[in-house]
Amino acid sequence: GRMMLTRGFVIAGSPFSLFRPLQRAGCFCDNHTPARPKKQVRRSFCKGGVFFMVFHIAVCSPDAALCSGLQRQCLDYYARREDACIVELFSSADALLQRGSEGARFELYLIELGSGASPAGLRAAETLRRRGCKAPLVFLARTPAHAYSAYRVDAMQYFLLPVHQQELFALLDRATE
């Protein structure tokens, strides 16, 4: 698999590979697969004397349509800023935590909270905080039922679904600063 970034660059599978130009422009990212080897991710790079930030975002939701919509909006936002963005998609909180235990670091977590007394996404956020994660956590939910619990793990934002592009872009403005 490969991860494609905005601005026409790719991070290839080898931890020793560097950014290289793509054959065609585009902003895409493969879904996370647990068997994928651990990757080294550069946080910034320079091309032609211009410095580019690479913002690494985790999107965790069992809803594939929600994941792909958030991914598309995030990539669009960073393309407009002329910065690079890597969006990794996780279909479960366990997959997100596993990737974190492999050493992955994200600058922003977008986590859907499901129904139930103690949603897996909220438990994952508590685990991330216990592991020392200081990155902003943003929760997405269909009801406000878990808002209080979300802010107890120092949530940056609690969105009720659906999330509109204007709301997400305002959040990304705050998270990027």
The 8 nearest C-alpha neighbors of each residue, nearest first, counted from 0:
[[1, 12, 29, 2, 35, 11, 30, 32],
 [2, 0, 11, 12, 3, 29, 10, 9],
 [1, 3, 28, 10, 29, 9, 4, 11],
 [2, 4, 9, 27, 28, 26, 8, 1],
 [5, 3, 8, 26, 9, 83, 84, 85],
 [4, 6, 26, 83, 7, 78, 84, 25],
 [5, 7, 8, 4, 83, 81, 78, 82],
 [8, 6, 24, 21, 5, 20, 4, 25],
 [9, 7, 20, 4, 19, 21, 6, 18],
 [8, 10, 3, 18, 4, 19, 2, 11],
 [11, 9, 18, 2, 3, 1, 17, 12],
 [10, 12, 1, 13, 9, 16, 2, 17],
 [13, 11, 1, 14, 38, 10, 0, 16],
 [12, 14, 15, 16, 11, 38, 39, 10],
 [13, 15, 39, 38, 16, 12, 37, 11],
 [16, 14, 13, 17, 39, 12, 11, 38],
 [17, 15, 13, 14, 11, 18, 10, 12],
 [18, 16, 19, 10, 15, 11, 9, 14],
 [17, 19, 10, 9, 8, 16, 20, 11],
 [18, 20, 8, 9, 17, 21, 10, 11],
 [21, 19, 8, 7, 9, 22, 18, 23],
 [22, 20, 23, 7, 8, 9, 19, 24],
 [21, 23, 20, 24, 7, 8, 25, 19],
 [24, 22, 21, 25, 7, 20, 8, 26],
 [23, 25, 7, 21, 22, 26, 6, 5],
 [24, 26, 27, 7, 5, 23, 4, 6],
 [27, 25, 5, 4, 3, 74, 28, 24],
 [26, 28, 3, 25, 4, 29, 2, 74],
 [27, 29, 2, 3, 86, 30, 85, 87],
 [28, 30, 2, 31, 1, 27, 0, 87],
 [31, 29, 88, 87, 32, 28, 89, 86],
 [32, 30, 88, 89, 87, 29, 33, 35],
 [31, 33, 34, 35, 30, 89, 94, 29],
 [34, 32, 35, 31, 94, 98, 97, 36],
 [33, 35, 32, 36, 31, 37, 98, 94],
 [36, 34, 33, 32, 37, 31, 0, 38],
 [37, 35, 38, 34, 12, 33, 13, 14],
 [36, 38, 35, 101, 39, 14, 102, 103],
 [39, 37, 14, 40, 36, 12, 13, 103],
 [38, 40, 14, 41, 37, 15, 13, 103],
 [41, 39, 38, 42, 10, 14, 103, 55],
 [40, 42, 43, 39, 44, 53, 17, 10],
 [43, 41, 53, 40, 52, 54, 44, 55],
 [44, 42, 52, 53, 41, 51, 45, 50],
 [43, 45, 51, 50, 46, 52, 41, 42],
 [44, 46, 50, 49, 48, 51, 47, 43],
 [47, 45, 49, 48, 50, 44, 51, 18],
 [46, 48, 49, 45, 50, 44, 51, 20],
 [47, 49, 46, 45, 50, 44, 51, 43],
 [50, 48, 46, 45, 47, 51, 44, 52],
 [49, 51, 45, 44, 48, 46, 52, 43],
 [52, 50, 82, 44, 43, 45, 49, 53],
 [51, 53, 43, 82, 83, 54, 42, 44],
 [52, 54, 83, 42, 43, 84, 55, 82],
 [53, 55, 84, 85, 52, 106, 83, 56],
 [54, 56, 85, 105, 106, 84, 86, 53],
 [57, 55, 86, 107, 105, 108, 106, 85],
 [56, 58, 108, 87, 86, 109, 88, 105],
 [59, 57, 109, 88, 110, 89, 108, 87],
 [60, 58, 89, 110, 90, 88, 111, 109],
 [61, 59, 90, 111, 62, 91, 66, 89],
 [60, 62, 90, 91, 63, 59, 89, 66],
 [61, 63, 60, 65, 64, 66, 90, 111],
 [64, 62, 66, 65, 67, 61, 60, 90],
 [65, 63, 67, 66, 62, 68, 69, 61],
 [64, 66, 68, 62, 63, 67, 69, 60],
 [67, 65, 63, 69, 64, 68, 70, 60],
 [66, 68, 70, 64, 69, 65, 71, 63],
 [69, 67, 65, 71, 70, 66, 64, 72],
 [70, 68, 72, 66, 71, 67, 73, 65],
 [69, 71, 67, 73, 68, 72, 66, 74],
 [72, 70, 68, 74, 69, 73, 67, 75],
 [71, 73, 75, 69, 74, 70, 76, 68],
 [74, 72, 76, 70, 75, 71, 69, 77],
 [73, 75, 71, 77, 76, 72, 78, 70],
 [76, 74, 72, 78, 73, 77, 71, 79],
 [75, 77, 73, 79, 74, 78, 72, 80],
 [78, 76, 80, 82, 79, 74, 75, 83],
 [77, 79, 81, 75, 80, 76, 5, 82],
 [80, 78, 77, 76, 81, 75, 82, 74],
 [81, 79, 77, 78, 82, 76, 83, 75],
 [82, 80, 78, 79, 77, 83, 6, 51],
 [83, 81, 77, 80, 51, 52, 78, 53],
 [84, 82, 53, 5, 4, 52, 77, 54],
 [83, 85, 54, 53, 4, 55, 77, 74],
 [84, 86, 55, 4, 56, 54, 87, 83],
 [87, 85, 56, 57, 55, 70, 28, 84],
 [86, 88, 57, 31, 58, 30, 56, 85],
 [87, 89, 58, 30, 31, 59, 57, 86],
 [90, 88, 59, 91, 95, 31, 94, 58],
 [89, 91, 61, 60, 59, 88, 94, 92],
 [92, 90, 93, 94, 89, 61, 60, 59],
 [91, 93, 95, 94, 120, 123, 119, 96],
 [92, 94, 96, 91, 95, 97, 123, 119],
 [95, 93, 97, 91, 92, 96, 89, 98],
 [96, 94, 92, 98, 93, 97, 89, 99],
 [95, 97, 99, 93, 98, 94, 100, 92],
 [96, 98, 94, 100, 99, 95, 93, 101],
 [99, 97, 101, 95, 96, 100, 103, 94],
 [100, 98, 103, 96, 102, 101, 97, 95],
 [99, 101, 97, 102, 98, 96, 103, 95],
 [102, 100, 98, 99, 103, 97, 37, 96],
 [101, 103, 99, 100, 104, 98, 37, 97],
 [104, 102, 99, 98, 101, 105, 100, 37],
 [105, 103, 102, 99, 106, 55, 132, 98],
 [104, 106, 55, 56, 107, 57, 103, 108],
 [105, 107, 55, 134, 56, 54, 104, 135],
 [108, 106, 56, 135, 105, 134, 136, 57],
 [107, 109, 57, 136, 56, 137, 110, 58],
 [110, 108, 58, 137, 138, 57, 59, 136],
 [111, 109, 59, 138, 58, 139, 120, 108],
 [112, 110, 139, 60, 138, 140, 59, 120],
 [113, 111, 140, 120, 118, 139, 110, 138],
 [114, 112, 118, 111, 115, 140, 120, 119],
 [113, 115, 118, 112, 116, 117, 141, 140],
 [116, 114, 117, 118, 113, 119, 112, 144],
 [115, 117, 118, 114, 145, 144, 113, 119],
 [116, 118, 115, 119, 121, 122, 114, 120],
 [119, 117, 121, 120, 113, 115, 112, 114],
 [118, 120, 122, 121, 92, 123, 117, 112],
 [121, 119, 123, 112, 118, 122, 92, 110],
 [120, 122, 124, 123, 118, 119, 125, 112],
 [121, 123, 119, 125, 124, 120, 126, 118],
 [124, 122, 120, 126, 121, 125, 92, 119],
 [125, 123, 127, 121, 126, 122, 120, 128],
 [124, 126, 122, 128, 123, 127, 152, 129],
 [127, 125, 129, 123, 124, 128, 130, 122],
 [128, 126, 124, 130, 132, 129, 125, 123],
 [127, 129, 132, 131, 125, 130, 126, 124],
 [128, 130, 126, 131, 127, 125, 132, 124],
 [131, 129, 127, 128, 132, 126, 125, 100],
 [130, 132, 128, 129, 133, 127, 126, 134],
 [131, 133, 128, 127, 134, 130, 129, 104],
 [132, 134, 131, 135, 128, 127, 136, 106],
 [135, 133, 106, 107, 132, 136, 105, 108],
 [136, 134, 107, 155, 108, 137, 133, 154],
 [137, 135, 108, 154, 155, 107, 109, 134],
 [138, 136, 109, 156, 155, 154, 157, 108],
 [137, 139, 157, 110, 111, 109, 158, 156],
 [140, 138, 111, 158, 159, 112, 110, 157],
 [141, 139, 159, 112, 142, 160, 111, 158],
 [140, 142, 160, 159, 143, 139, 161, 113],
 [141, 143, 144, 140, 159, 145, 160, 146],
 [142, 144, 146, 145, 140, 159, 141, 157],
 [145, 143, 142, 146, 147, 140, 141, 148],
 [146, 144, 148, 147, 143, 149, 142, 112],
 [145, 147, 149, 143, 148, 144, 150, 157],
 [148, 146, 150, 149, 145, 151, 144, 143],
 [147, 149, 151, 145, 150, 146, 152, 121],
 [150, 148, 146, 151, 147, 152, 154, 145],
 [149, 151, 154, 153, 152, 147, 148, 146],
 [150, 152, 148, 153, 149, 147, 154, 146],
 [153, 151, 150, 149, 154, 125, 124, 148],
 [154, 152, 150, 151, 155, 149, 136, 135],
 [155, 153, 150, 136, 156, 149, 152, 137],
 [154, 156, 136, 137, 135, 153, 157, 150],
 [157, 155, 137, 154, 158, 138, 136, 170],
 [156, 158, 138, 137, 139, 146, 159, 154],
 [159, 157, 139, 138, 160, 156, 140, 162],
 [158, 160, 140, 141, 139, 161, 142, 162],
 [161, 159, 162, 141, 140, 158, 139, 142],
 [160, 162, 159, 163, 141, 158, 139, 140],
 [163, 161, 160, 166, 158, 164, 159, 167],
 [162, 164, 166, 165, 161, 167, 160, 168],
 [163, 165, 167, 166, 168, 162, 72, 169],
 [164, 166, 168, 167, 163, 169, 162, 170],
 [167, 165, 169, 163, 164, 168, 170, 162],
 [166, 168, 170, 164, 169, 165, 171, 163],
 [167, 169, 171, 165, 170, 166, 164, 172],
 [170, 168, 172, 166, 167, 171, 165, 173],
 [169, 171, 167, 173, 168, 172, 174, 166],
 [170, 172, 174, 168, 173, 169, 175, 167],
 [171, 173, 169, 175, 170, 174, 168, 176],
 [174, 172, 170, 171, 176, 175, 169, 168],
 [175, 173, 171, 172, 176, 170, 135, 107],
 [174, 176, 172, 173, 171, 54, 106, 170],
 [175, 173, 174, 172, 171, 170, 106, 169]]
